[in-house]
Amino acid sequence: MNPDLRDSPSVITLDGPAGVGKSTMARRLAASLGVAYLDTGAMYRTLGLGLGAGAADLSDGELRRRCAEYRFSLESCPSNPDSLCLFCNGRMVGDEIRTEKAGRLASLVARLPALREALQSVQRDMGRRWSLVAEGRDMGTRVFPEAQHKFFLDARPEVRAERRCRDLAQRGEAADKAAVLAAIRARDEQDRTRAVDPLRPAPDAHVIDTSDLTPDEVLQSLIHTVRAPAFSHLAADGSLRMVDVGGKGESERVARARGVVEMRAETLDLLRRRALPKGDVLTAAKIAGIMAAKRTWEMIPLCHPLSITYADLRFSIQDEPPAVILESEVRARGATGVEMEALFAVQTAAATIYDMAKAAQKDMIIRDVRLVYKAGGKSGEFTAPG
């Protein structure tokens, strides 16, 4: 386990249908990156085998109580203490869950909202403690919507059936390819159409069709994407795009920005006394700044329209050197931050001060516009030095 990543957890998600090779790829990717591997499918298989088909007949309260009896954890693997393995009630989850029966039961219990909520809570807790490659069916869409990297692996059903038959044959189990293919198609239909957290790619996931790729080629594609510089405004073909924030969780967003309009003492005195030809400078600047915050998305390419709940401008007059200090504050609840709105508000208000006072002085200086504080979202809180 990479100790540096343990101090600042990040999550990579791999979703996809049954038989696409998620487990193998997630395990290899985690090993390549030196992070933990979380096999969430193993968690559903464990509960499926433990609770049986009768789980569907339990009340939500009883189902939650039964789920609480299965305590999942990531602990040092017996064969490799430097790696983490999935444990349930103190025992490592092993090959006993790698059967067709376990797969069918997993798909059955995965439709139960109370059970899914219980496992998702455990999975999120693991993501807060460890850097993970999390593999499953709703990792990028539901469990970790703000994951740093999201992948959706897919393959043609016929290819997946062939792979599954090879896996079973290697374990000495007889497999009928037609029956395996029928089971894969049935499970696809069940997973993709279930009412709760249906199987689908996250809007910002990288979709990789593995049908005609070797495992090494798939792994290299994953590693290349993870290690490539992140330019979220670039589409796969290099064109510009608006970032899709549909899968991100909403939170309270706050941002404050600050700027300075420097001027001569004589101009500042006129401004203070409201004696400039155009009238009350600071009132006009406040209105302009608030309007700018509300309409930032119309002026800055690829910004998202936001439902702003609060916007304000505050001014203070500084005599030495003569200047007006501006500070904006913008708030919203949403899936993306309001930093641009706060900055645009200060810049617009500063330009309005210049416009209102330019009859008295044309060499005023607008300077030091910067973000001084933000809160909310995945990156948390930021306060500018000084």
N, C-alpha and C positions, 0 to 999 in steps of 0.2 A: 504493500500500500504506500503510495507516495505521500509522505507526511506533509509536504507543502500544500497539497490539495485538500488534506483533511482540515486545515486551518480555515480555508475559505471554500466551503462546499459548492460545487457546481454539478449540474445534472445534464446528461445526454440521454435522449429517449430514442428507442427503437420500437416502432409499432408495426403491425402487419398481421395477416391471416395465418392460420395454422399451416405448418409444413413449409414455411418460406425460408427457414434457416435463421430466424431471429436469435434463438438461444446461442447457437454456435458463433454467430457474428458478434453478438453482444459480449459474450465471454472473451473472444479474441480481442475485440476493441478495448475492453476494460484492461486486459493484460497488457496491451500495447501502450496504453496511456498511464498505467500504474494506478488505476482507481478500482473501486469495488464494482462488482457485477450484481445487479438485482434482478432475479428471475421472478417476476410477478406471476407468470403463468404457473410456476411451481406452487405459489401460495394458493391459487384457485384450485389447482389439482389436489393439494393437500386437504383443503376444506371439503372439496367434492368427495374425496374418498372417506374423510372422517365423518361427514354429516350424511352422506348418501342422498339418494333421490328424494327422500322424505323431507329434506330441507325446504323444499318448495311448499310444503304444507304447514310449516311453522309460522306462528305469528311473528311480527317484526321484533317484538320485545324478546321472545324466546330465541329467535335467530341471533339477535345481538348477544344474548347471554351465552349461547353456545359458541359463537365466534370468539368471544373473550376467553374461552378456555384454550384457544390456540394462540400461543404467544410467539410471534415471529421475531427473529433478531439476526443481525449480521455479526458473526464471530469468526475468529481465526480458524482456518481450515486445518484439520488434523494432519493432512499430508503436506501442507505448506503454510506455516504460521504467519508468513508475510502477506497472505491473501485472506480475503473474507469470504465465507460461505453462508448460505441461508440455513438457519436453524429454526426448528419449531419445538417449543417446550423442552429446550436443552438438547435436542437430538438433531444432527445434520440431516437435512432433506436429501434423500438419495434416489436411486433408480426405481424405487417402488412406485413412484408417481409417473413413470414413463411408460404408460400402457394406454391402449385405446380406450379402455374403460375409464381410466382417470381423465382422459381428454374429454370424453362425452359428459362425465359428471361435472367437470370444470365449466364446460359451456352451459350446462344446466344451472348451476348455482350462480354463475356470473350474471344471470338475468335478474337476480334478487337484489333490489336496491339496498336493503339493510346490510346485506353481506358485502356488497361493493363498497358502501360507505365505511364499513369497519376496516376493510383491507386498505382502502385508499388513505385513511387516516394514518395507518401504520407505515405505509409507503412514503407519505409526505414527511413523517417524522424521520425516517431513514435518510431522506434527501436533505434534511436540515443538518444532519450529523455527519454525513459522508459525501464525498464526491462519488457520483454513481454513473454507470451506464445502466439505465432502467429499461427493461424489455417487457413488452406486453401488448395490449390492444387499445389502451386509452391513456398511455403515458403522456403523450404530447398534447392530447386534446383535453384531458380531464385532471389527471393527477399532478402533472408538472407543466401547466400551460406557459410558464415563463422560463422553461428550460433553455439553456444556452444554445444547444443544437438539437434539432429534431429530425428523425429519419422515419420513413415509412417504406418497409421492404415488401415487395409483392412478387408474384410469379404466376404463371399460368397454372390452373388446377392440375393439368396432366403432368406437368413437371414436378409439382409438389407431391403428387401421388407416387411418382417414380422414386423420388428421394425418400419418402416415408417407407416405401417397401424395402429399399436398400438398408435403411436404418434398422428395420425390424429383422431383416435377414441376418444382419451382423450380430444381432442379439440371439439368433437361433430361433426366431419366431416366424411361423409361416404367415404369409400375407397374400391375399387375393387382391390384385391391383384394381379390378373393377369395384370391389367392395370398398377399398381404401379411397378411391376417387369419389365414389358416391358419398362416403362419410365426410370427405373434405368439402364437397359442394354443399352438403347439408349444413355443416358447421359454418361455412361462409355465409349462407343464407341466414342462419340463426344469429350470428355475430353482427352482421351488417344491418339487420332489420330490427334488432331488439330495441325496446323503447328507452332503455336506460343506457347511456354511453355507447351508442352503436360504433362498430368498427369503421373508422374513416381516417384519412390523413389529416393532420392538423393543417390549417391554412398556410402556415409558414414552414411546413416540413419539406425536407428533400426526399422525393419519391424515387426509389431505385428499383427497377425491374431486374430481378436476379435470374430470370429464366435462362438466359444465354451467357451468364457470367460464372466464372469459377469462384469458389470461396475466397481465394486470394485477391481476385479482382474486386470483389465486393468490399473486402476489408480495406484495400488500398483507397477505394473511393470514399469510404467512411473516414479514414484517417486524413486524407487530403482535405476533405471538407472541414473537419474539426480543426485542423492546424492552419488552414488558410485564413488570411486576414478577413475580418467580418465587416463587409460593407452592406448594411441592411437595405440601402436604397438602390442596390444594383440587382437586377433580375439575372437569371441564369445566362441570358444572351448578352449581358453587359449594358442593357438599356436601363434607364431610370424607372423607378416604380415607387408608389406609396407603400410603406411598410404595412402589412396586414396585422392589425392588433386585435383581430376578432377573438383569438384564443387566449389573450392575456387577461389576467384577473384585474378587476377594477379596484381602485383604492383612492383614498383622499390624497390629492396632489396639491402642493403649495410651492410657489417659487417667488423669490424676491430678487430684483435687479437694481443696480444703482448706476448713476452717471453724474457728470459735472458739466455745467455750462459756465465757462470762465469769461468774464467781461471786465471792462473798466469800472472803477468806483462810481463814476458819474452815471454810467448806464444802470448800474445796480441801484443807485439812489432813486433814479426815475422809476425803475421797476417796483421798488419798495413802496414808493408814494403813489403808485398807479397813475403816473404822470406821462407814460409813454403814449404816442399818438394813437395806437391801436387799442388802448384800454387795459383791462385787467389781464395781465399776462399769465399769471399762475392759474387762474380759473380756466382760461382757454386751454392751457397746457394740460390740466387735469382731465378735462373732457376729452381732449385729443388722445391722451394716453389710454384712457378707459376704452374709447372706441377702437383704438388700435389693438388692444388686448383681445377684444371680442371678434376682431376681423383678421387676426394674424394669418389664419388659414387661407384667406383670399390673396395675401401678398407674398407669403413665403412658399415657394414650390414644395409640394409633397407633404406639407403640414396637414394634420387632421383637424376637421371642424370639432370644436369642443363645446360642451355645455358648461360655460363658466358660471360659477356660483358667486364669485366675489372678485372685484378688481378695483384697485385704488392707487392713487399717486400721492406721495407726500413730498413736501419741499422744505428745505431749510436754507437760509441765507447766510453766507459766509463772507465776512468782511476782509479777511486777509488769507490768501489772495481773494479778491472780489469774485464771488461765484454763487450760483444756485446749485445746491445738491438735490438730486432727484432720487427717489426710491419708489419702485413699484412693488405691489404685492398682488398676485393672482392665485385664485383657488378654483379647483374643479374636482369632480369625482369622475374618474374614467380610467381607461386602459393605457393612456399615454400622458406624459408630463406636460407641465405648463411653463417650462423654462423659456421657450421661444416667445410665448405671450408676454411674459414679464420683461424680457429684453426688448421686444418690439414696442412695448408700452413706454419704456424709458426713452428709447431712441426717438419715438414720435413726439413725446412730450418735450424733449430737448430741442428737436427741430422746430416745434411750435414756439418755444421761447425765443429761438433765434429769429423766426419770422416776425414775431410780435415786436421785437426790439431792434431789428436790423436798421430801422430808420435812424436810430441813434448811434449804432455801431455795427460795422460790417465785418470786423475781424474777431468776433467772438469765437471761442474755441469750445467745441463739444468733445469731451475726453472721458477716458476711464469708464466706459460703459461695460459692465460685467455682471455676471450672475454672482450673487452673494449668499444665496441660501436656496435649497430645495429639499423637499421631503416627499415620500410616497414612492410606490413602485418597487421594482426588484432591486435597484441600486441603493435604495434607502435614503439616508440623510446626507446632505453635503453642506458644509459651511466654508466659504472662501477664507483663506488665511488672512489674518489682519483685520 
